[in-house]
Amino acid sequence: MIAKIVNGKVELRKESGILIRNISTTNAVQADLSSDKQHLLITTANGKVELRKINGILERNVVNSNAIGARFHGADVLIKTNTGKMELRKINGILIRNL
């Protein structure tokens, strides 16, 4: 599967390009699919990072502000902030360390 951003919404597509579903998020600027293809990290324009199942259901907000990008890093989440720093967080949002 591939996560593609179109007009601020995240689309899940097969590798052939066929649309699987739209994920109901607005103002998305980045999306990252987990290695097991079961979760998405979505970074929004207002700095929030959301963890969603691939069916679109919101599981939790990992951070609520200052994020400009996020990606999976093993079982954790690596977040780039608007201050230029990076944060390593557990999937539930607990800060492990600043990088």
VMD Tcl script that draws the C-alpha trace (Angstrom):
set ca {
  {0.00 0.00 0.00}
  {0.96 3.60 -0.59}
  {-0.18 6.69 1.32}
  {-0.69 9.68 -0.99}
  {-1.73 13.22 -0.06}
  {-4.20 14.92 -2.40}
  {-5.66 18.33 -1.51}
  {-4.88 17.86 2.18}
  {-6.52 14.43 2.43}
  {-4.73 11.11 2.66}
  {-5.51 8.41 0.12}
  {-4.51 4.77 0.51}
  {-3.66 3.18 -2.81}
  {-2.52 -0.22 -4.00}
  {0.93 -0.33 -5.56}
  {-0.81 -0.46 -8.94}
  {-2.32 2.97 -8.17}
  {-5.88 1.81 -7.54}
  {-7.61 3.77 -4.78}
  {-8.42 1.68 -1.70}
  {-9.98 4.43 0.44}
  {-9.81 8.06 1.46}
  {-8.81 8.78 5.03}
  {-10.97 11.54 6.51}
  {-8.29 14.04 7.49}
  {-8.03 17.62 6.31}
  {-4.89 19.74 6.04}
  {-2.54 16.74 5.91}
  {1.02 17.62 4.90}
  {2.71 14.24 5.43}
  {1.68 10.61 5.88}
  {3.73 7.56 6.79}
  {2.56 3.96 6.65}
  {3.81 1.50 9.27}
  {5.91 -1.45 8.17}
  {3.11 -3.88 9.04}
  {0.69 -1.76 6.92}
  {-1.80 -1.48 9.81}
  {-1.30 2.15 10.91}
  {-0.77 5.61 9.47}
  {0.97 8.62 10.99}
  {-0.55 11.81 9.60}
  {1.02 15.22 10.16}
  {-1.38 18.14 9.72}
  {-0.67 21.74 8.74}
  {-1.41 22.93 12.30}
  {1.37 20.73 13.73}
  {-0.65 17.78 15.00}
  {0.43 14.16 14.50}
  {-2.39 11.61 14.39}
  {-2.11 7.85 14.62}
  {-4.83 6.19 12.54}
  {-5.69 2.65 11.59}
  {-5.67 2.05 7.84}
  {-9.48 2.05 7.86}
  {-9.32 5.71 8.93}
  {-10.25 5.37 12.61}
  {-8.32 7.77 14.83}
  {-6.50 5.89 17.58}
  {-4.80 8.86 19.26}
  {-3.00 12.12 18.78}
  {0.72 11.56 19.26}
  {1.44 15.32 19.57}
  {-0.91 18.29 19.33}
  {1.40 21.06 18.09}
  {4.78 22.06 16.62}
  {5.24 19.02 14.33}
  {6.23 19.47 10.69}
  {6.79 15.78 9.96}
  {6.56 12.34 11.52}
  {7.53 8.82 10.58}
  {7.67 5.40 12.12}
  {11.03 4.42 13.60}
  {10.65 0.76 14.51}
  {7.97 0.58 17.20}
  {8.40 4.30 17.99}
  {7.69 7.60 16.25}
  {10.29 10.14 15.11}
  {8.88 13.68 14.96}
  {10.52 16.70 13.37}
  {9.44 19.94 15.06}
  {9.18 23.49 13.76}
  {12.09 24.47 16.05}
  {14.44 22.21 14.09}
  {14.68 19.56 16.80}
  {13.59 15.96 16.55}
  {11.71 13.99 19.17}
  {11.61 10.25 19.61}
  {8.29 9.24 21.12}
  {6.54 6.02 21.99}
  {3.52 5.23 19.86}
  {1.29 6.52 22.69}
  {2.99 9.95 22.59}
  {5.28 9.67 25.61}
  {8.57 11.47 24.96}
  {11.60 9.16 25.00}
  {14.23 11.77 24.16}
  {15.00 14.91 22.17}
  {17.53 14.53 19.38}
}
mol new
graphics top color blue
foreach p $ca { graphics top sphere $p radius 0.5 }
foreach p [lrange $ca 0 end-1] q [lrange $ca 1 end] { graphics top cylinder $p $q radius 0.2 }
display resetview
